[in-house]
């Protein structure tokens, strides 16, 4: 089953950074679609719902940020 890493778009540096959340999904997910587009009909997986409360550190600026807009979360295939 394919595994995906969730990436969160950072407003400070305009890059999507790994959010430290991985999930397995039985279907291939296109890399250019946001989490909102992918799961709009079936609802968000629990792993993604839980991460909306987390803050992330931007590796480029060192600032912490939260990304609660599902249109700015993406999945990148890991294996």
N, C-alpha and C positions, 0 to 999 in steps of 0.2 A: 504494500500500500504506500503511495507517495506521501512524503513528509514535507511540511512547509514551515518556514520561519516567518513570523509576522514582523513586518517592518513598519515603523511609524514615521511619517513625514515631519521633519523639523522645520518650523517656521523661521528659526534664526539663521540657518545655513542653507535652506532649500534642498536638503538631501533626506532620503528615507533611511533611517538607521534601524538595525535589528533591535527588536523589543524584548528579546529573551524568552519569547513564547513560541513553542512549536506545536503543530497539530498534524495528525494524520487525516487524510481525506481520500476517499475511495476514487474520486474522479480527478482528471487533469484540470488544473485551474490556469486560465490564461494569465500571464504575468502583468499585463497592462490593465487589468480590472481591479478596482478597489474592493475591499471587504464588503462595503455597502452593496455594490453591484452583484457580487458573487452570492451573498446570502440573503438578498432582499426577499425572496419568496419563502425560504425555509427557516429563517431566523438565525441569529448568531450563535456559534458554538460557545459553550461556557468559558473556554479558555480566553476567548476574545472579550467577552463581557467582563470577566474578572480583571483584565489588563487595563480597562478604561479608567480604573481608579489609580493606576500606577504613574509615577513620574520616571522619566528617562534622562540620562545625561548625554548631551550632544558631545561626541568625541572631538568635534572641531572647535566649538566655542567654550565647552565646559559648563554651559548653563543647563539647568534642569528644565524639562518641559513635560507637559501631559498632552496626549493626543486623544481627544474624545470624539473627534469627527471620523466616522467610519469610512468616509470618502477619502480620507488621507491615511488609511491603513492598507497595506498591500501584503500579499503572500509571495514568498520566493521559495521555489522548490529546492530542497536540500538533498534528498535522495529519492 
